[in-house]
């Protein structure tokens, strides 16, 4: 069983082995990696395979959305640079 220690500014943080509360940034940004995704998926699939499918679908959709947005942003930057450079050159001539 995990022990919990109250910390100022946070409701609770996990205890590390020496009894000190773990750093707030580590608690915030690495909390996603505390559980093993394969174990969570297997347990979820055992209880409800349909929920496991939609969980994986949601995760893949989330990542795909941001990859597409990144590609579109890169294309916009490249296109706008090319257009602005062409316009600037045309105005100077």
Secondary structure, 3 states (H helix, E strand, C coil): CCCEEEECCEEEEEECCCCCECCHHHHHHCHHHCCCHHHHHHHHHHHCHHHHHHHHHHHHHHHHHHHHHHHHHHHHHHHHHHHHHHHHHHHHC
